[in-house]
Amino acid sequence: MKSVVATALVPVVLLWSSVACAHDASAWGGLFRSSDHGASWFLASPGTYPIAAIAVAVSPTDGNHLLLATDSGLLRSRNGSRDWSRETPSVLSGAVWAAAFAADGRRALVATDSGVFRSEADNDWRPARAPRGAVPARVIAPGAVPGRAYLAGWTGFVRTDDWGGSWTDAAAGLPDAPVTSVLVIPDRHESVFVVVADGVWSTQDGARTWVKRETGPGGVDALGRDIGDAARLWAARGPRLSVTDDGGVSWRPAGAPLPEANASVRGISAMGDVIVVATDRGLFRSTDGAKRWVTLEGNLPAHLEAGPLVRDPSDPERLYVGFSVTPYSELWRRAADGVGVWQRIDLASLLGAVAFVILVGVLGTAAVWRLWRRRRAEPIR
């Protein structure tokens, strides 16, 4: 029996470094919620297993109604993220890359590896034919016009005016490169800003014509808006932000750089002088217009990449932010290459896990064997 145990231990020792590491709860990805402009945060997604929160949508008519797109499906909450239910896994299988509510707060659009789906009720998802290059989607942004939405896919950029019933190309006039960020300002002109080829472009006629906006040297990674001022927009390149007060016509540097010199901004949400920034190095906050920054930690995952940053349209103080253990760019790349999220386990890790299971089985068998022999050796009373 000892020789059997020793034999089982050999592959475990050899493959020990490849066995998947465990994460404590503070290192998991998922969705977090703040009710005080980002000063404090609490876990808002199911915390029993690690997930990548890829996108979150909040109903514009009911702040308690949310959709959470994850690397393992779509979740829905009807009570402000306290409880979640999984949406139609037989239809929305695998990762969900983008999600958005219509202005009526009832209809929704999501994008998966296999296509785009629309819904008019819980657990009622039907395919919405999307053109080539639409999936995997980076963003679905609802427009100000009823039924309109913009979808930035891996290579294409399209618009729908009937909530997914049909799609038209929205990239005419833009550089021949993917749209990586979309910002819709729902004023009377429906201003739309996009980031493509590190530059900012805008339209006020439903993506029929585009105007290049000069933001200064270096280009732009991400865009954000001031919830209280439609003319004030924020842009980020690396750890530095710039701001415009005239709808993108002229830009100026804003305050100090982020504390992380190598940070890359993923999302910006501002209300007056309070600014929250999601980056690949975590979450940062300023209360003085970007002059000073504070690294947000506490209940948030430490040293994980933050991605989607969404403000509740019905409660400006409420923010949601998503985190992922795997970088978002890597998740999208794998989806574009046709590699499922769960296929990332390499052979060495798989063999290590199998060896561990064998070891547990052998040790359990040995314990039962010893106990049985001891019971046999005891005198009968």
GIFENGI-V449853 format. One line per field, one symbol per residue. ss: DSSP state (@ for helix, = for strand, . for the rest). phi: phi as a letter, one per 40 degrees, with the letter a starting at -180 (. if undefined). burial: 1 if it has 16 or more other C-alpha atoms within 10 Angstrom, else 0. A space follows every 50 residues. Layout:
ss = ???
phi = ???
burial = ???
This chain:
ss = .@@@@@@@@@@@@@.@@@......@@@..=====.......==....... ..======.......=====..=====.......==.........===== =......=====...======..=====..........====......== ==....====.......==.........=======.....======..== ===.......===........=====..=========..=====...... .===..........=======..======..=====.......===.... ....=======.......======...@@@@@@@@@....@@@@..@@@@ @@@@@@@@@@@@@@@@@@@@@@@@@@@....
phi = .ccccccccdccccbdcccdccbcdcbcchbbbbbbggcbbacbbdbcac bcccabbbccbaccbbbbcbcbhbbbbbbggcbbbccfccbccgcbbaaa ccccgbcabbbbccibbbabadfbbbcbdbcdgcbcccabbccccdgcab bcccbbbbbbbbfgcabbcbccgcdcaccbabbbbccccfcbbbbafgbb bbabbggcbbbcbcbhchgbcababccbacccbbbbbgcbbbabbbggcb bacbfccccccbcbcbabbbagccbbbcbcbhbbabbbggcbbbccbfcc ccgbccbcbbbcccadccbbbbbaccdccccccccccgbcdccccccccc cccccccccdccccccccccccccccccccb
burial = 00001001101100110110000001111111111011101011110001 11111111110111111111111111100110010010001111111111 11101111111111111110000010110110111111111111101111 11111111111011001001100100011111111000011111111111 11110110010110100011111111100011111111111111101100 10111011000011111111100111111111111110110010011001 11011111111110000111111110010011011100011000000110 1110110110011001000000000000000
